[in-house]
Amino acid sequence: MEGSIAANLLAVEERIARAAREAGRDPAEITLVAVSKMHPAALVKAALRAGHKSFGENRVQEALKKYPALREAFPDLVLHLIGPLQTNKAREAVLNFDVIETLDRPHLAAALAREMEKRGRRPPCLIEVNTGEEPQKSGVLPREADAFIALCRDRFALPVEGLMCIPPVGEEPSLHFALLREIAKRNGLSRLSMGMSADFEIAILFGATEVRVGTAIFGAREET
Ligand SMILES: *Cc1c(COP(=O)(O)O)cnc(C)c1O
């Protein structure tokens, strides 16, 4: 598996470049976030050796086990938190992640603001929007997004730079990507994290600036 990581990265980068060109966009605007959750550090290291820098993890604890050693060897790696964040892990998130993509409620906004103030570290934040309004999923509801964005910026002075979404499984993702883009646009936000292995090319067509790709790079996960 380690040997094929570089080839997989290259193949995904090529698909990103093609999708960008087809959308009339500059491929350089799009960051590939390699999602390494549930894969061992050795595979991440193979990607780092191939020159890749941006990674995503969905659990704080798992990231804390894998990434400090990797960061020592590769200080310019950029780690994104892409999974739900509990308020009591805000400190670890602020200290260990370079982008927090799952800001979605006032309590968490308050906790992140407090920790950023204390730690002197201000990782950019994306607000997760539950575009499919799925009850089991985290993320702010689309109709509440504008007010929540304003709260994060004005009351908590958080470095909010964009939005993130995970469309419902089995639904056509385009409508969700278009909705996320619309909310970002009317709020003057430039970063859009959307698109995974199955649909990142469509997301690029709808303006994604970061795509989160796991399986197409690291292979299948053993889902728990
Ligand atoms: C696991 C995960 C991904 C990557 O999914 P793949 O289908 O393996 O590319 C992207 N985003 C989030 C939030 C994830 O949890």
The ligand as a Tripos MOL2 file, in Angstrom:
@<TRIPOS>MOLECULE
LIG
   15    15     1     0     0
SMALL
NO_CHARGES

@<TRIPOS>ATOM
      1 C1        -13.8890   10.2370    5.9060 C.3       1 LIG1
      2 C2        -14.2210   11.6050    5.4680 C.ar      1 LIG1
      3 C3        -13.8790   12.0620    4.1730 C.ar      1 LIG1
      4 C4        -13.1950   11.1910    3.1360 C.3       1 LIG1
      5 O1        -14.0910   10.2850    2.5940 O.3       1 LIG1
      6 P1        -13.6930    9.3350    1.3420 P.3       1 LIG1
      7 O2        -14.9940    8.9230    0.7970 O.co2     1 LIG1
      8 O3        -12.8870    8.2200    1.9050 O.co2     1 LIG1
      9 O4        -12.9070   10.1590    0.3920 O.co2     1 LIG1
     10 C5        -14.1880   13.3700    3.8520 C.ar      1 LIG1
     11 N1        -14.7960   14.1990    4.7250 N.ar      1 LIG1
     12 C6        -15.1270   13.8100    5.9670 C.ar      1 LIG1
     13 C7        -15.7930   14.7670    6.8790 C.3       1 LIG1
     14 C8        -14.8570   12.5080    6.3770 C.ar      1 LIG1
     15 O5        -15.2070   12.1250    7.6140 O.3       1 LIG1
@<TRIPOS>BOND
     1     1     2 1
     2     2     3 ar
     3     2    14 ar
     4     3     4 1
     5     3    10 ar
     6     4     5 1
     7     5     6 1
     8     6     7 2
     9     6     8 1
    10     6     9 1
    11    10    11 ar
    12    11    12 ar
    13    12    13 1
    14    12    14 ar
    15    14    15 1
@<TRIPOS>SUBSTRUCTURE
     1 LIG1         1 GROUP 0 **** ****
